Amino acid sequence: MSTTKDIIVAEKCGTITVDVFKTDNNFRFFYIESNNKDILNVCDIIEDTLKLY
């Protein structure tokens, strides 16, 4: 009996960094940064999701 594993070959497109800050009155806010303009649409999705937090 043999098993087959799925293999994904991919190229890294960029990195997204999310910094989380909290003020003294427990207000939280986020700073999102990407190192590549080609992934800005992913940053937008993350930002929209974090706004719901």
C-alpha positions in Angstrom: 0.0 0.0 0.0 1.4 3.4 -0.9 0.4 6.9 0.0 0.8 10.0 -2.1 1.5 13.3 -0.5 0.4 16.6 -2.2 3.3 18.8 -3.0 2.9 22.6 -3.4 5.6 24.4 -5.3 5.4 28.2 -4.6 7.4 31.4 -4.7 7.2 33.8 -1.8 5.4 37.0 -2.8 6.1 39.1 0.3 5.7 39.6 4.0 2.9 41.2 6.0 3.6 42.5 9.5 0.8 43.3 11.9 1.7 45.3 15.0 -0.8 45.5 17.8 -0.9 48.4 20.3 -3.0 48.9 23.4 -3.5 52.3 25.1 -3.9 52.8 28.9 -7.7 52.7 28.5 -7.5 49.4 26.7 -8.2 50.8 23.3 -6.4 48.6 20.7 -5.2 49.5 17.3 -3.2 47.9 14.6 -0.5 48.9 12.2 -0.2 46.7 9.0 2.8 46.9 6.8 3.7 44.9 3.7 7.1 44.7 2.0 5.7 44.4 -1.5 3.0 46.3 -3.2 1.8 43.2 -5.0 0.2 41.9 -1.7 -1.5 45.1 -0.7 -4.9 43.4 -1.5 -4.2 40.9 1.2 -3.3 43.7 3.6 -6.7 45.3 2.8 -8.5 42.1 3.7 -6.6 41.8 7.0 -7.3 45.4 7.8 -11.0 45.0 7.1 -11.1 41.9 9.3 -9.2 43.6 12.2 -11.7 46.5 12.1 -14.3 44.1 13.3 -12.2 43.2 16.4 
